[in-house]
Amino acid sequence: MPDLADEFEEDFEPDVAHEAEPTTEAVDVIGTPIGDLIASCRGGLLTGVTWRYDKPAEPIGSATVLDDVADQLSAYWSGDFEDFDLPIDWSLVSSFAADVLKATIAVPYGRTSTYGAIAEAIGRPGEARAVGGALRDNPWVIVVPCHRIVSTDGSLTGYGGGPSTGGHLDIKQLLLDHESQRFEPRLF
């Protein structure tokens, strides 16, 4: 079984910092089988994919990246798609959070990893709680698959956008179940 740190080093190519152009902003509401998502972009870079819950949002403007998000999410839900390929504005999160989220992207579809393994992969052993905090604040749900990260014993801990929403382990379980329809879930 490959070590996540080795896999991370092989697959992780740090992006050059993107400076988003603040002139072009767009928002779209994307329906999914388990709830609406709000996708947003600026300057051609994805700035967010978050659960709508009770947040008011109306589509504003249009952008190719938002069309790509909708198309890729549709393919994800139909089972024809595993890896998102979208331009993300990493400048919106700290360098630590960006490292955590990029390592999370390296966890393959249908597999899980642990908070501790992600901490190891980014060279920050012993910082599993900090990894959990970065994943809690993930602004790109599903696209950056934080739902694939579980506790060391394999149990589900935390999901859904931080303390104001109280977490939604039921959604995390639904996402893992969806991905496990083609793969036997196991620790990466």
C-alpha positions as CSV (number, residue, x, y, z in Angstrom):
1,M,0.0,0.0,0.0
2,P,1.6,3.4,-1.0
3,D,2.4,5.8,1.8
4,L,0.3,9.0,1.5
5,A,3.5,11.1,2.0
6,D,5.1,9.4,-1.0
7,E,1.9,9.8,-3.1
8,F,1.6,13.4,-2.0
9,E,5.2,14.1,-3.1
10,E,4.6,12.4,-6.5
11,D,1.3,14.0,-7.3
12,F,1.6,17.4,-5.6
13,E,2.9,20.2,-7.8
14,P,2.5,23.5,-5.9
15,D,0.7,26.1,-7.9
16,V,2.3,29.4,-8.5
17,A,0.3,31.9,-6.4
18,H,-2.6,33.2,-8.4
19,E,-3.6,36.8,-8.1
20,A,-7.2,36.9,-8.9
21,E,-8.5,39.8,-10.9
22,P,-11.3,41.3,-8.8
23,T,-13.1,42.7,-11.8
24,T,-14.9,39.6,-12.9
25,E,-17.2,38.0,-10.3
26,A,-19.9,35.4,-10.8
27,V,-22.0,33.2,-8.6
28,D,-24.1,30.2,-9.5
29,V,-26.4,27.9,-7.5
30,I,-25.9,24.3,-8.5
31,G,-28.4,21.6,-7.6
32,T,-27.1,18.2,-6.4
33,P,-28.9,15.1,-5.2
34,I,-28.1,16.0,-1.6
35,G,-28.6,19.8,-1.7
36,D,-27.8,23.0,-3.5
37,L,-24.2,24.3,-3.7
38,I,-23.2,27.9,-4.2
39,A,-20.2,28.2,-6.6
40,S,-18.4,31.4,-7.0
41,C,-15.4,32.7,-9.1
42,R,-13.4,35.8,-9.7
43,G,-10.9,36.4,-12.4
44,G,-11.4,32.9,-13.9
45,L,-10.5,31.2,-10.6
46,L,-12.9,29.3,-8.4
47,T,-13.3,31.1,-5.1
48,G,-15.9,28.8,-3.4
49,V,-18.1,25.8,-3.7
50,T,-20.1,25.7,-0.5
51,W,-23.4,24.2,0.8
52,R,-26.3,26.5,0.4
53,Y,-28.1,25.4,3.6
54,D,-30.2,28.5,4.3
55,K,-27.9,31.1,2.7
56,P,-29.7,33.3,0.2
57,A,-28.0,33.2,-3.2
58,E,-29.0,34.0,-6.7
59,P,-27.0,33.5,-9.8
60,I,-24.9,36.5,-10.7
61,G,-23.1,36.9,-14.0
62,S,-21.7,33.9,-15.8
63,A,-18.2,32.4,-16.2
64,T,-16.8,29.4,-17.9
65,V,-15.3,28.1,-14.7
66,L,-18.8,27.9,-13.1
67,D,-20.1,26.0,-16.2
68,D,-17.2,23.6,-15.7
69,V,-18.1,23.2,-12.0
70,A,-21.7,22.4,-12.9
71,D,-20.6,19.9,-15.6
72,Q,-18.0,18.2,-13.4
73,L,-20.4,17.9,-10.5
74,S,-23.0,16.4,-12.8
75,A,-20.5,13.9,-14.0
76,Y,-19.4,13.2,-10.4
77,W,-23.0,12.4,-9.4
78,S,-23.6,10.2,-12.4
79,G,-20.6,8.1,-11.5
80,D,-18.7,9.1,-14.7
81,F,-16.1,11.3,-13.1
82,E,-13.5,11.0,-10.3
83,D,-11.1,13.9,-10.4
84,F,-12.0,17.6,-10.5
85,D,-9.9,19.8,-12.8
86,L,-10.8,23.3,-11.9
87,P,-8.7,26.5,-11.4
88,I,-8.8,27.2,-7.7
89,D,-7.8,30.5,-6.1
90,W,-5.5,29.2,-3.4
91,S,-4.7,32.8,-2.3
92,L,-7.9,32.8,-0.3
93,V,-6.5,30.4,2.3
94,S,-3.4,30.3,4.4
95,S,-0.3,28.5,3.0
96,F,-0.9,25.8,5.7
97,A,-4.6,25.3,4.6
98,A,-3.5,25.3,0.9
99,D,-1.0,22.5,1.7
100,V,-3.7,20.5,3.6
101,L,-6.3,21.0,0.9
102,K,-3.9,20.1,-1.9
103,A,-2.8,16.9,0.0
104,T,-6.5,16.1,0.3
105,I,-7.0,16.3,-3.4
106,A,-4.3,13.6,-3.7
107,V,-6.6,11.1,-1.9
108,P,-8.1,9.0,-4.7
109,Y,-11.8,8.8,-5.4
110,G,-13.4,5.9,-3.4
111,R,-10.6,5.9,-0.8
112,T,-10.1,7.6,2.6
113,S,-7.2,8.9,4.5
114,T,-6.7,10.2,8.1
115,Y,-6.1,13.7,9.5
116,G,-2.7,12.4,10.8
117,A,-1.7,11.0,7.4
118,I,-2.4,14.4,5.8
119,A,-0.3,16.1,8.5
120,E,2.5,13.7,7.8
121,A,2.1,14.2,4.0
122,I,2.6,17.9,4.3
123,G,5.6,17.6,6.7
124,R,3.7,18.6,9.8
125,P,3.5,15.4,11.9
126,G,1.5,15.7,15.1
127,E,-0.8,18.4,13.7
128,A,-3.8,16.3,12.9
129,R,-6.1,18.8,14.8
130,A,-4.8,21.7,12.8
131,V,-5.5,19.6,9.6
132,G,-9.0,19.1,10.9
133,G,-9.4,22.9,11.3
134,A,-8.2,23.6,7.8
135,L,-10.6,20.9,6.4
136,R,-13.5,22.3,8.4
137,D,-13.0,25.6,6.7
138,N,-12.6,24.1,3.2
139,P,-14.2,26.6,0.8
140,W,-14.4,24.1,-2.0
141,V,-16.6,21.2,-0.8
142,I,-16.6,18.0,-2.9
143,V,-14.1,19.6,-5.4
144,V,-11.5,19.4,-2.6
145,P,-12.7,16.1,-1.1
146,C,-12.5,16.8,2.6
147,H,-15.2,14.2,3.1
148,R,-12.5,11.5,2.4
149,I,-10.6,12.3,5.6
150,V,-11.6,10.3,8.6
151,S,-10.2,9.7,12.1
152,T,-7.4,7.2,12.8
153,D,-10.0,4.5,13.7
154,G,-11.9,5.1,10.5
155,S,-14.8,6.9,12.2
156,L,-16.4,10.0,10.7
157,T,-15.5,13.2,12.5
158,G,-16.6,16.6,11.4
159,Y,-18.0,17.9,8.2
160,G,-20.0,20.7,6.9
161,G,-18.6,24.1,7.2
162,G,-17.4,24.8,10.8
163,P,-19.0,25.7,14.1
164,S,-21.8,27.9,12.8
165,T,-23.4,24.9,11.0
166,G,-22.6,22.3,13.6
167,G,-21.3,19.8,11.1
168,H,-23.2,17.4,8.9
169,L,-21.8,13.9,9.2
170,D,-24.8,12.6,7.3
171,I,-23.7,14.4,4.2
172,K,-20.1,13.1,4.7
173,Q,-21.4,9.6,4.9
174,L,-23.6,10.1,1.8
175,L,-20.6,11.3,-0.2
176,L,-18.5,8.4,1.0
177,D,-21.3,6.0,0.1
178,H,-21.7,7.5,-3.3
179,E,-18.0,7.0,-4.0
180,S,-17.9,3.5,-2.6
181,Q,-20.5,2.3,-5.1
182,R,-17.6,1.6,-7.5
183,F,-14.7,1.1,-5.0
184,E,-14.4,-0.7,-1.7
185,P,-13.7,2.1,0.8
186,R,-10.4,1.7,2.7
187,L,-7.7,3.8,4.2
188,F,-5.4,5.2,1.5
